[in-house]
Amino acid sequence: MKEFLENYFSQKDFKKRMILMCVGVFFMGFFLSFLIKVDLGTDPCTFMNLTLSRAIGISFGTWQLILNAILFIFVILFGRKFIGFGTIANMVFIGYIADFFVWLWEKCIPENYFTDMPYRAVIFLLALFMFIVAVSFYINANMGVSPYDAIPQIISERVFKKVPFAVVRICFDFLVIIIGVIFKGTPNIGIVLMALFLGPIISVVGKFINKFLFN
């Protein structure tokens, strides 16, 4: 463990990566709050967690932390290489940041901005784009992945070794969406747009970050 921590803290551009990860986590929660308010769709994991938290009757942040804690046990057992500061930050803070800003918007922004067109569509598209950019910061910081993202990678490496990872990930996300639907969630256009644009934007932002931030 000592050797692991020494190598982790001594990795190149550690401070820059740490700051980039923190910025990504904060703005993921921030822009997620807008996506929750306009209710036009999010990523599969958030869709399922929102649906389950409402069904159970607890806050989104609390449920997300509980689920991530359960998944984290499997990551510790079978995929420790995926763990980093970003893993903890993601599982603990994003849900609560989103909860806080949802509460804040309800206090200071008229509800019709989140329910009436064209305001709703404009907020949705801007928030979706900026959420994906924030995810790109988080991913490209290379400070560990969330338990949710680690599980399909572990499954791919340990169970379905001959199946392309992309297929495993799609099936995993699809299963999560089904769970959300079972608990009376309604998947919207946001899930489709997230699937289409997440990969390309992560790639573009990653090239920019590596060129101008990490040399």
Phi, psi and omega in degrees: 000317180300316180296320179299314181295320179297317178293324182293313182287337183266002181296153184301138177059034184302312183296317179297317180294322179296314179295316180298319179296316180296319177298316179298315180297315181300311184285337171298313177295319182299307183284335174297327179299322177292319179296323177295318182292318182282338173056050176243013175119148177223194173289160183305318182297313179295320178303312180294315183294322176298314181297314181292320180296322178290323180293321181281328179094029176236169182292154178302315181298319180294315180295319181298321178295318179298312181296316180297325178296321178294313179295328182298328178300316180292324179294319177299319183286322191237353184208055184298335182295343180272355185272137175199185178300326179296330178297311182293315181300318180296309187289334184265318195261325188302313181299317181287325175298315178298316179301316182297314183286329172300315177299318181294316180297325178295336181272330190236352179242127179305138185299331184295339177294336181261353184241336185256141173279149003271358183305315184301315182293319181295313179299317181300310184293317179294315181295321180297313180298313182290329175297316180294321176298317178297319175301321179297319176301312182298312182294313185285347173292337177057049181246029183102159181242162179294155176306321180300317181285333181286325185303309179297330177292321177295315179300318180296319183282329188254335186247300183258066187295331183266357180265132179305141182302322181302322179292316178299316182294318179298315179296320179297313179297320180296320177298318179297318178297318179299318178300317178298319179294321178303324180267028171072026172274154180241108179292134182245186186300334182302323179297318179294313180297322178298316180296323183285321192252346184300309182300306181300318181291321175302319180295314181295313180296322179298318178297319179296314181296315182294329181282317189255343183249318183254011178054000000 
